[in-house]
Amino acid sequence: MIALKNDQSQLFKEQLFSDQLFNDQQQRGLSWMPDYDVAVVGMGPVGCTAALLFAEAGLSVAAIERDEEVYRLPRAVNLDGEIIRAFQKVGRGQVVQDLMQAVRPGDRAGFANSKREWLFGQDFVPFGSNGWQPMNMFDQPELERYLRDQAVGHERVDAFIGYEADTLVNESDAVRIEFSRPGEGTQSRTARYAVACDGASSPTRKAYDIGWTDLGYDHHWLVVDVIVRDGHTLNNDTLQVCDPDRIVTYVCTKDPYRRWEFKMNPGESAEQMLDEEMIFSLIDPWTPRGTYELRRAAVYQFHAATADRWREGRIFIAGDAAHQTPPFLGQGMNAGMRDVVNLAWKLPMVVAGLAEDGLLDTYFAERNAHAHDLVDWAVSIGRLMEHMAEEERCQREGLPAPEAPAALKSSGYGQGREQPPIRDGAVLLEQVSDTGSTGYLFSQPIVRKDEGDSVRLDELLGPGFALVSRSATPVLSESSQRILTRIGARIVSLDGLTAERGRFDRLFEAHEAAIVRPDRLVFGHTDAQLDVDALVEALGRKLSLADI
């Protein structure tokens, strides 16, 4: 099935940054126009998000996907409020939130001993610093179906569903994509750039011989998804069960679904673990037979790895093609979503000639280190479970408890560790630290001005860059005004705004102004050494702006 809907003459009518983008492209006098601005290969949840965000930013998109239908079984189960915030920017935040499980009584995530007695962790809350529910359980087929419908149905997206991408080839000023389907000939299209969201076994990554950095976690687990029925005895705890006999993860996903992940012990085979009687026996301590229906059972090898590079010429990889993580943090799909959120504001700037191509090199610089941090954290949680199970075994046998590295002790939920910042790229590097604000997400409270309506703060910041001041609107030099106008940035004062839910970013406790990127990360803030004009000038340099 092919849907050809784009009118190339209508490109860039609605722009992420400013109306200048369309004029910039026209003025460059390009002698040859590729068929599309960007091609997205793979339309799982990450690829669908990429196609949707690119299209909403004004780019023409070719979306290529082998499978006619959305995969009907669950894989990812947790979505961060940060990602819902990204959908908010394109007018779909509330719809996505409505697909999530609302916080239930007793919802929490933490660690337990072999008796499933709670040791430590954190409670789920309905509102967080991103302006949405922070941890969201969902059903992947339901969410993925919505995302595909939104992407494929977008007026700037031509969808080639049921087609296999055979080759992606870098040419001098475009990517040539050849794709086919059984019984039909090969088709060819060109795009300025391509983003391969083609999964953990990514043919694109393999075709360009992109290697892996192994982060040291490879274990086989049995994953079982069920649909619960009346009479089940399961509560709303999501648990990492540190049992010396078998480490288990139990996830209270969106009602009426539940998931177990059973770590396989030495000598156990996939065939043995997938035996139905074996599965029932593993679930027996949790709830009686007959109170649930098996939905899926599969054996996976949990990996921890990141790709050595994420760009080959005009071709980028994203999602599982670029990084793989054990599921203990629920960050696999979230990390992939962050990849395409990062590209979704940079590609439009480069395509329009607003920024030089070098801006796209910050994609790897920013996302690789961030993904590496999260994968390391997930591995630490896996090792913490192993350590705690060994502690209980030693206690049973009257042996001395094993020592745990200090870093391992801080890995568990609720132990003080937070999402890492970006540590390189288009950010004011000298301000980045584990305790600062630069490189972190800018807080989004619900605000009200005087007697006006309450809105989430991002609605005032707009879809692009924003210079946000604590009090009066800053006085800017002509150079700073020119840069901010060039990128379509808004200047927003918090003076007169009241935070009705949540709080303003902590950076304003000590600093007067900050620049917020389109992906809502803090680029940098003013301080004793940096006034607002110097901050804006630094932004211009980091963005590789053309003609400034």
N, C-alpha and C positions, 0 to 999 in steps of 0.2 A: 504494500500500500504506500503510495507516495502522495504527499500533500504539497503542492507548489503554490504558495500564496503571496510571496514577497513581491512587492513592486520596488525595484532598486531605486527609483527616483524619489521614493518616500523616506529613504534612510535619514536618520538623524533629525527627524522632526521634533522628537521629544528627547532631550539630552539630560544626562546625569549631571553634568557640570554647568553648561551654559549654552545658549544659542550660538556662541562663537564656534562650536565644534563643527557644525555643518559648513559654516563659511570657510573655516580653515581647510577643510578637505577640498572644497571647490577651488580655493585659491592656489592650492598646490599644483593644479593642472596635471593630474595624473594621466598618463597616456594610455594606461592599460588598467582595467578594473577587474580584480578577481570576482568570481561568482558571489562570494560571501566575505564578510569580515572575519568570521571565525567559524570553524567546524568543531563540533563536539562529538566525540566518538564514545559511545556507551551511554545509555540512558537509564542507568540505575538512579537512586536518589541523588547522588552527587552530580551526575551528568545532567539530570533534569534541572537541578538547581542552577548549574552553570548556564544551560541554555536559556532558562528563564531570566536570570540576572543579566546576562549579556543582552538579551532582547530588550529588557526594560531599560538598559543603558543606551539604547539606540542602535545597537549593532545588528546587522543581518546575520542569521545563524543557520547553518546546516546541522541537523541533529541526526546521527546515524546509530541505529540500534538493531542488533541481530534478532532479538526475541520479540515476537508479535505481541505477547501479553506480559504484563507485570508479573514478576516472580511471586507465586502465591503463598510462599511460606516465609515466616519471620526470620530475620537475621539480626539486624540492629534493633534495640529496644529502648534506648534512651536518647533524648534530644535535649541539648542545653538551651537555656533561655537566651543565650548569645545568638544562637542560630535563628530562633523565632524573631529576635530583634532584626536580623538581616532580612527576613521576609516582611517585617513591618515596613521597611524602607520601600518595598515595592507593593505596598498595599495589601499584603496577605498575612500579616502577623496574627490577627485575631482568628482567621480561618484555621491557620496551622495550630494555634493554641487550642482551639475547639476540638481538634483531632487528638489532643493529648489527654492523658488520664489526670483529672483533677486530684489534688492531694486528698488522700483518704485518712480517716482516723488511724493513728498508729503507723503511718508511712514513715519509714526511716531506713537507713543503710548503714551497716556496720559489721563488726567481727564477732564471732561466737565460738565457744568451745565445742567439743564433740557432743555435748548434750544440748546444743543450740541455745545455750544460755548467753545472753547479751553481755559483751565485754566493753566495747566502746564503738562510737560512730556518730552519726548526725541525723537529725530529724529533717524531713522534707518540709519546705515552706512554700506558700502560694505566690510569693513575690520576692524578687531579688534585685541585685544591683543593675541588671540589664533591663529592668522594667517589665519583666515577664516571670513566670514560674521558672525557677532555676533548673530543676531536674524534672524531666517529663518522660514518663513511660508512654509508649505508643505501640501501635501495631504496624509493622513496616509495609505489608501489602496495601493497607488502607492509605497510609501517607504517600507511598510511592505512586499509587494510582492517581491521587490528587495532583502530585507534582508533575507526573507525565502529562495529564490532561492540560494543566496550565502551560507547560512548555510547548507541547505539540500544537495546542490551539492558539498559540500567540501569533499575531499577524507578522512578526518579523522572523518567524522560525519556519523553515522548510524541513519537514520530518521525513526521514527515509527509514521507516519501521519495517523490520523483517529483512534488512540488508546487512551483510557482513562487510566491515571495512577490511579490505585486503591489503592495501598499502597506503602509507602516508609518506610522501616524498618531499623533502625540502627543495624548492627551486629558488631562483635568485630573489624574487620578491613575493613569493606565495608558497603555500603548501598544496600539492596536488594529492587528492584523495581518490582512490579507486575502490569501488565497493560493488557488491553483487548479491544476488539471491538465487537459489536453486531454480533452474529452468529459464533463467534470463541472462542476458549478456552483462558484461561489466560496464558500469557507468563511471564517469570521472567528473569531478568538480574541483574548483580551486577556492582557496580561502587565504586571507592574509596570515592567519594564524590557526593553529589547531590545538585543541585540548583533549588529551586522551584520558578518559575516565573509564578505562576498560578493564578494571579489576586487578585482583592480586596476581593473576597469571598474565598480565598485560602483554599482548602481542606487540604493542608499540614499544614498550620498554625492552623487550627481548630483541626486537628488530634492530634497535640502535645499541644493543650490547651494553645497556646500562646496568651496572652491578649493584649489589646490596651491601650495606653495612649491617652485619649481624649484631644485635644488641643482647644476645645471650639468653634467649628463652625459647625453647622448643619442646613442648610437651603435648601429648595426645589427651584429649578430653572427649567425653560423651556429652552431647548437648541434647536435652529433651524438652520439647515444648508441649504443653497440655492445655486443654480447655476445661476449666473446673465446672463442676455441677453442684447442685444443692447437697449439703451434708459434708462438704469438704472441711478439713480441720486446719487449713492454711491461714496464717495471719499475714499482716502487711509488712513484715520485716523483710528487707532484702539483706541477705546474710552471706558473709564469707565464713564458712564453717571450717575451722582449723582442727579437723579430726585426724589423729595419727593414722587411723585405719584407711581413711579416704578423705581427701580435701574436696569440699563441695561448695559451689556457689548456688544460692537460691535467689531468684529474682521475681519479685512481685510486680509483674508487668501490667499492662493495661487490662482491666477487667474485660472478659472473663479468662484471660490467659495467664499462665505461669510458666517459669522456665527453671530447669536445673542444669548445672554443668558439673559433671562428675570427673574428677581427675583420674585417669587410668593408672593403675598400679603396675609395677614391672611384671612382665609376662602376660598381661592381658591383651587380647586381640580385639580388633574391631568387630569381627564376626561374633565373638563371645559377648561383647558389650551390647551389640544391637539385637541380641536375642530378646524377644518380648518378655519372657519370664524374668530375665535378668533386669530389664528395665523396671518391671513391676516391683521386683524385690528391692531395688534401690529407692523407690518412691514410698514403699510400705511404711517406713518410720515417720513419714511426713503426713500422709493422709490415706484413708482406706481405699482399697480398690473399688471401683464403681462410682467414685466421687469425681472422676475426671475422665477425659477422653484424650488419647494420644493424638497430637497434631503433627509432630515431627520428631525423629530421632536420627542423629548423625554423629559420626566421629570426625573431629577436626584436630589438626595439629596447630596449636596456637603458636604464632610466630612473633618475634620482635625484631623489626628491621626497618631501615630507611634506604631509599634509593640514593646512589652516589651522586646523581645529578637529576634535575627535574626539567631540564630544557635541552633540546637538541635543535638549534637553529630557530625555526618558527613553530616548533612543536613542543608542547608542554605535557607533562603527565601530572595527574592529580588523583586524590583519593587512595584507594588500596594499591593502585599502580605505583604510588610514590612512597607509601609507608604502611606497615602492618603492625598491629599491636595486640597483645592479649586483651581480652574484653573486660578486665577487672575494673577499669575506670569508666567503661561505657563511652570511650572516646574514638572508636574507629570511624564511624560515619561522621561524627562531629568534626574530626580533624579534616576529613575530606571536604566537608562543607566549608570549613575555614579556607581551604586551598582556593576554592572557586570564588568565594567572597573576596579574597585578596586580588585575584585576577580581574574581577568584575568591575573594579574602578580603574585599574591600570591599563588594561587593553583599550578601553574607549579613548583614553588620553593619547595613547600612542597611535592608534588607528587614525585619529583626527589630526595628527601632526602637532598636537599640543605639547607633547613630551617626546623626548628622544627614546629610541628603542632601549637604551640602557636602563630605563625605569623598570623594564620587565626582568632584568637580572636580579632585582630586589625580591622577586617572588621566591626564588630558592633561598636567598640569604635570610629572608624572614620566616618562611614556612618550614624549612628543613630543621632549623634549630628548635623551633617551637614544637614541631612534631616529635623530634628527638627527645626533648624534655618530657613530653607526655608519655611516650613509649617507655622511657626509663622509669617513670613513675609507676606505670602499670606493671612493669617487671618487678619493681620494688614491692608492690602489693602482693604479687605472686610469691615472692621470696619471704615476705612477712608472714603469709599464711603458712608456708612451709616451716618457718622458724617457730611460729606459735604452736603448730602441731607437734614439732619436735620437743618443745618445752613441756607439753602435756604428756608426751610419751616418757620423757625423763622423769617427770613427777610420778607417773604410774609405776615406774620401775625403780624409783628411789635413787636416781642418778643426778649428778649436778646439772643444773640448767645451763644450756648453751648460751654463750655471749652473742648479743646482737649489736651490729654497728649502729651508731647513733642515728645515721641517716635512715636506716631501716625503720627505726622506732617512730619516725615522723611521717611514714608513708601512708598510714591508715586514714580512713575518712575521719574528719573531725579532729585531726591531730595538728592543725595549724598550717598545713601546706595548701597552697592555692594555685590557680592557673598561672603558668609562667608568662612573662612578658615576651614580646619579640625582642631579639638581642642584636639585630643587624638590619640593614636596609634603609628604607625611607622613614627614619625616626632619628631623633636627636640623641645620638649614642651616648654622649657624655652624661646624660641624665638617666639612663637606664640602670636600674638596680633591682634587687629582689624586694626592696621595701619602698620603692618610689611609686610614681604614677605614670611616667612616660613609658610607652610601650605596652601599657595595660589598657583594657577597655574603659572608656569614659562612662561614669555612672549615669543612669537614666531614671530619675524619679518621675512620678506623675506630678505635674506642676499646674498652678493656676495663677493668673494675673488679675488682681482686683476682683471683680465680680464675673470675670469671663469663664469660659468652659475649661474644665480640666483636660489636659493633654499630656501624653508622654513627651519628654523633653526633646527627643529626636525630631518630632514634628516641627519644632521651632528651628532646629539646626539645619533642616533641609537635607537633600539627598547627597550633597557633596561635602566639601571641606567647610569647616566652621571655625572662626576665631571667636572664642567664648571668653567674656570678661566677667569678673566677679561683681563689679560695680558699674561705673560710667563707661560708655562706649569709648574705646581708646582713640587718641588722635594719632593718625598714621602719616608717614611720609608719602610723597608721591610714588616712590618706588614700591613701597609696600602696597599702596592702593592698586597700583598697576598689576602686581602679582596676584593679589586676591581677586581682582576683577577678571584677570585672565583665566583663572581656574574656577570662576563662578562661586567663590566662597561667600558664605553668609557671615555677617558680624552680629553676634548675639550678646546682649547683656543680661545677666541674671538679676539685675537690680529690679525690684518690684515683683519678682516671681516668688511664689510660696511652694515649697515641696509638700504636697499633700500625702504622698506615699513614697517611701524611700527617702533618699537624701542626696544633696548635691555632692559632686565628686570631692573627695578628701583633699585634692590638690589645692582647692580654694581656701583651705585653712591657712596656707602659707604663701600662696602665689596669686597674682592678680589676674593673669590671663593664660589661656592655653589654646593650641590649635588641635582640632579633632579631625581625623581623617574620615573619608567616606565609609570605611569599615568600622568606624567608631573607636579606633585605637587613638590614644593620645600621642600626637607627633612630638610635642614638647610644650614646655610652659616657661613663662617669664620667671626670672629670679634676680638676685643681686647683680649678676654679671651679664644678664641678657634682658634687654628691654623688648618691647613688642615688635619694633621694627627689625631688630636683629633676629628675632624669632621667625618673622615672615621671610626675611632674606635667606635664612637657613633652610626654610621649607622650599623655596625656589631652587636652591642648589640641589637638594636631595631629590627633587622631582625630575631633574634633568629637563627643565622646561625649555622649550624651543623659543627663540626670538624674544628673550627677556634681557 
